[in-house]
C-alpha cells in the first residue's frame, strides 16, 4: 500500500487498482457477513448477499459523494445492504429455502430508518470494525515504542504521565507518538469513519 494521504475511497474513484479494491473487499466482507449472520441469515445466504452488496459498491462507487456528511459512506453501504437483502428476499419468497427469521421485513425497515436502534448498532459496529482493521493495517509503519505509547494512552486509557514513566519517555514524546498514529489513522480512515 502506498503512503499517500488520499483516502481509500478517493483512490478507488481517482486511480482504482486491484490492491485498493482488494483492501475494500477485505475490509468490508467480514463486517457485512457477520452482521447478516447475526440477523439470522444462514451462511450460504449471507455469503450470497455479501457478494451482491460488494458488487453494487464496486459498480456504483464512482457515483458516491461524501459531501462531508458524517457517516455518509456507512449510511450508503447500509442502504445498499438493505436493498440487496430486499432483492434477495423477493427472489426467494416463492422458494422453499428460508432467508432468515420471520421479522425479516421489520429488520429491513429498521435498517432503512437512520434513527432506529438497529441502524445505530450498524453504525457503531461499522466504526469499531473499520477502526480495528485500519489499526492493524498501519501498525507496521511505527516503531514498537511509538505504537506501545499510543496503545497505552489512546486504547488503554492510561494517563500520559504514567505511560511516560513506564516507558522511560517524556510526556511530550508520548503525546507525539499518540498524535502520529492518530494522524495516519485519520488519513487511512478518511471517508470511512467519521
C-alpha positions, 0 to 999 in steps of 0.5 A: 500500500502506498503512503499517500494521504488520499483516502481509500475511497478517493483512490478507488474513484481517482486511480482504482487498482486491484490492491485498493479494491482488494483492501475494500473487499477485505475490509468490508466482507467480514463486517457485512457477513457477520452482521447478516449472520447475526440477523439470522441469515444462514451462511450460504445466504449471507455469503450470497448477499455479501457478494451482491452488496460488494458488487453494487459498491464496486459498480456504483462507487464512482457515483458516491459523494461524501459531501462531508456528511458524517457517516455518509459512506456507512449510511450508503453501504447500509442502504445498499445492504438493505436493498440487496437483502430486499432483492434477495428476499423477493427472489426467494419468497416463492422458494422453499429455502428460508432467508432468515427469521420471520421479522425479516421485513421489520429488520429491513425497515429498521435498517432503512430508518437512520434513527432506529436502534438497529441502524445505530448498532450498524453504525457503531459496529461499522466504526469499531470494525473499520477502526480495528482493521485500519489499526492493524493495517498501519501498525507496521509503519511505527516503531514498537515504542511509538505504537506501545505509547499510543496503545497505552494512552489512546486504547488503554486509557492510561494517563500520559504521565504514567505511560511516560514513566513506564516507558522511560519517555517524556510526556511530550514524546508520548503525546507525539507518538499518540498524535502520529498514529492518530494522524495516519489513522485519520488519513487511512480512515478518511471517508470511512469513519467519521 
